[in-house]
Amino acid sequence: MRAGLRQTVERHPLLWAAVLAVAAVVAADGKVIAGSLAAAIVLGLFLVAGRPRVAISAMLCAAAAAGLHGWRTMPQDAARRWIEADRSHPAKVVAQVISEPRSSGHGWSALVVLRDGGVPGKVWWRGGGPPAARGETIEARGRFVPVPPPRNPGEFDLEDWLHRQGAWGVFEAQGVARSVAAPPFVDRMAQRWRARFRRAVTTGLDPASREAAVIRAMVLGENPDDDDALIESYRSSGTLHVFSVSGMHVAMVGAVVWLVLRCLRVPRRPAVVVILLAMLGYAWITGMKPPATRAVTMAGVLLAAFLVRRRPDLLNALGLALLITLMADGHLIFRAGVQLSFGVVLAIGLGMKAATGWFAVIERKEPYLPLSLYGRWRAAWLDLRRKVAAGLGASSAASIGSLPLTLWHFGFVAPISVLASPLIGLPVFILMALALLAALLAPLSAVGPRINRVNAGVAWTCTAVAEGFAAVPGGNFAIPLGRPADDFLIVYDVGYGGGAACLHDDGSSVLFDTGSQPGFRRSVLPSLRRMALLPESLVLSHPESGHVGGAVEALDALPLRQVLMPVERSRSSTFRRLEAATAERRVATTVGREGEFYRISDEARLEVIHAPDPRDWSAVADERVMVVRLHWHGWRILFTSDAGLATERAMMESGRDLRADVIVAGRHRHDGSLGDDFLAAVKPRAIVVTHADHPPQERVPDNWVEACGRAGIHVFHQGRAGAVTILPGEDGVLVLRGFLDGSSLSLLPQP
């Protein structure tokens, strides 16, 4: 054992040094016990191996990495304490945009470096008007605020993400930012070349077509956000990694260039230089994304070995890339993508040989025929089988190696990717080669479109492969992470004046509204995926974009089979798109009928308390609310959504029993909601009410909250509580908990 360990340390010293440096950075980041324990284990292995010189060198690298990480995080922590001490810091700042701006319905946001005003460092800029260009220097007045925490379980954690980007706060700009200086020449040139490259690889195709979106995703890393069905097929087949500019793409560029140079009989050493330049150029033109940058670094180490006539070592190259990453920015190793990137390469380096052995039958040679007598076609067939076995071995090693991290971060595994990844690799390689050829021949206006039309067929093939493997039963599965209980109801805080909730009971899930399109993408869908919830039913309250805006995407991303509609027809374009989508996907739709019950499980059923007038289809959306009551484990929860005074009066005049233990409500845009008479008829003990700062009509009045308190009704104000989880507890107790503020309420069953 000692001899084997010594040999491993001697062959891969950079990898061992990198592992020790990772432990040191983890300790310097505040996880002292875990980091120190890992460092002690690595140092113990060094002592067992009997290589003190390597251990000393590794300790120096680890100390440098930890020191640099601590030196970078101290200003972040100081600035965060400064801004949390006083949550309103008006300022006039000058900043340079260093990330690609993200547009939204309320303006744009980007990561910036402060040049003047405030504490020096990185912040997240939120502003109005047209987005600034990457690299542009801008000026505006505004205020610094702390980074908002996630408001829903499973939601993207902007606070943690910004911390790992080196940022310490958020700057909310007032009005439109003024441009101070244009982006530097290098940034302008990169943007110009990227735009040309983007046009070149899709010229001759419909820009809105699925094939053009696939080409842009695979070649440029652009995420086709408007086609969730496409993303879901690649995700379910375990091949979504082809939609990002990663090490695989950089390697493919290098392989394409190497094949061309080999055909031109270029000597190996000059070819290595050309290949490295091509890889670096591709990474630069696609935005120098971290995975591509790491891949170029590793490729540089591996290929440089040929220049000095040394045998390349994948694990040593991995160690050097990891050390460079730690020295440049220790925050990177805490990101899921970086961990998966290095973890997959490590798994391939350690396990590819063993995994390839599992497929030895594929590359089996003729037992009594020497290779010299194989002939041209038989030798080519053997070479192809060897490559297939190697591809399956690498894919298997990568899938198995990435399994722990994938489960830890996402709770999702696609075993079918062992077959899907190598099989989709060939068409992806062809697509990359044709895209590079189209870009190279872009000046010939008649040639590029023809190549791209052929490439569209290749893109279609890639999608067909992904869809085929995604449909394999048992090809993927999710492990629930963060579920609060076996049975629960989550009322999401989606903002934008919208609402959404999900009930999970006895293994079945039902989605109540979806929120707006941004709210569904940002909050609802990530939460459902993290908790492995797969709703098959969708209940919609009324045809308003804040409540049904994400419904079409929900049809693509979730296995929805039936939708309970509030009305048959509406003027809302969002609702009409939903109707067309349900018809296209053959999803059953039913219009809720007043007084009807709809079974969910043995302990849950839904009752339609109020159905809007089907003939008044020209009324505003908030006047067409379908009010439903959930009967669940002996409790009654009333979903009034954005119903106003007229709807409440109609329910009271109907003579129907309206009593409920909990009300889940929104805000009517033009009318009062949850008045005294209505609350007296319902007799709720708790109300979960949505809140949005803008427009003012969506705000929850403080005097109304105080009046409810005097009446003995506990109000969960979602502007303060965030998402609210409702679950049946022991002895028939109903428990309500606020996700953001930790507020809690336990309701005892009434006699």
Summary of the structure (lengths in Angstrom):
residues: 751
radius of gyration: 29.3
end to end distance: 70.4
largest distance: 95.1
contacts: 2572
relative contact order: 0.07
helix: 51%
strand: 18%
